[in-house]
Amino acid sequence: MLGDTPALELKDLQRTPRTLADYRGKVLILNFWATWCEPCIEEMPSLQKLRERLSGKINVVGVNLGEGDTRIEKFMAKTGATFPVLLDRDGDAKIAWRVMSRRRRLCWTQWQGAFLLCRASRFRRSAIEAKIKH
């Protein structure tokens, strides 16, 4: 998916509409996830640590794939993750970002002076830290 960045227009848990422009100026890490996804459960603490370690340089934003608010909130509390969560209720963002495609890799796209990461494979904090520091 190197090249054109798909649109992203979703509401957060407070029902506030969000777009990519809301996160302009820093590296944006989009993490598409669900509470039933084993790799997602494993990587939440690493995403939170990355957010804390690179505070001021990055935005970490989770995109939940079609689950209810209560389930999401319990999951976030259990994993200790405090980053914003956007709600992909109808699956349109999942399709636009090709999250469940066969091409399972990290994708970096230049966007408004920062890199945008869309993740469709297991997250590796060290690889992302190295990429951002350069």
N, C-alpha and C positions, 0 to 999 in steps of 0.2 A: 504494500500500500504506500510505497514511497511516491510522493507526488502530491496531488490534490488532497486536501484535508476535508473529510466529510463534515457536514454541518452537525452541530450538537445543540439541540434545544430541548432541555428536560427540566422538570421541577425537582427541587430538593425536598427533603423531609418536612420542611416548613411550608411547602407548596409555593415557594418562590421560583419563578422561571429563571433558568440559567442558560447561558450560551458560552461558547469558547471565549468570546470577548471579555467575559467576566474574569478570566484568569490570565489576561494579557500581561506581558512584561516579565514573567518568570517561566522557567521550565515547567511544563504541565505533564504530570503523570496521570493518565487515565487508567484505572484498573476496573475492568469489567468482571463482576463476580456474582456469586450466589451462595447462600448459606449452606447448601447441600454439596458444594464443590470442595473436595478434599484439598487440592492445591491452594484454593482460595483461603481456606481456614489456616493452612500452614503459613501463608505469606502475609497475612494481615499484620502480625507483629513486626515483620521486617519493613513493611510499608510505613508503619507508624514510626519506627526508628529512623528510617530515611527522612521522613518529614521533619523529625526533630533535629537530626544532625545537619540537615541542609536548610534549616529554617531561613527564610529570607531569599533563598535562591530558587525554591521550587514550590509548586502547588501539587498536592496529592488529592485526587478526587476519585471516589469510587462511583461506579455506575452499576447499580443493582439490576439484575435481570428478572424483573417481574414478580417480586415478592411483596408481601404486605409490610406495612410500617412497623407493627409490633415485632414481627420476626426479625426485621432488619435492626431495629433498635436493640433488641436482646443480643443479637449476634455481635454488634459493634461493642456493646458493653462487655460481653464475655471475652472478646479478643483484645480489648483495650484500645481499639482504634478510635481516633477522635476527628479524623478528616471528614470533609463534607461528602455526602452521598446523594447522587442524583438517581432518579427513578425512571427506569426504562420499562414502563408498564406494558406497552404493546409490542416491544421487541424491535421497533424501528431502528433504534440506535445500534442494536446488535447486528442487524442486517447491514446497515450503512457502513459500519466499521468492520464488517466481516469477521466478527469475533469468533464464530464457530467454523471458520473456513479451514481447509486442509493446510493452508499456509500458516503454520504455527511458529511465529517468530516475533521478535521485537521490531517495531517499525518506527523509524525516526523521520519526522517531517519538519522542515523549517517553517515556522509560523510566527509572524509578527515579532521577529527578533529573538525568539526562543525556540527550543526544540519541543516537539510534542511527541509523546510516547503513547502509542496504543498497544496494549498488551493482549496477546492471544496465546501466550504460552506461560510456563512457570516463571515467576518473577525472581530475579537474582539481584539483590541489593548492591553487591559489590560491583557488578557490571555497570549498573546505572550510575552509581557514585563515580566511577572512573570516567564514564562518558560525560557527566555533567561537569566534573572538575576540569576537563580539557576545553 
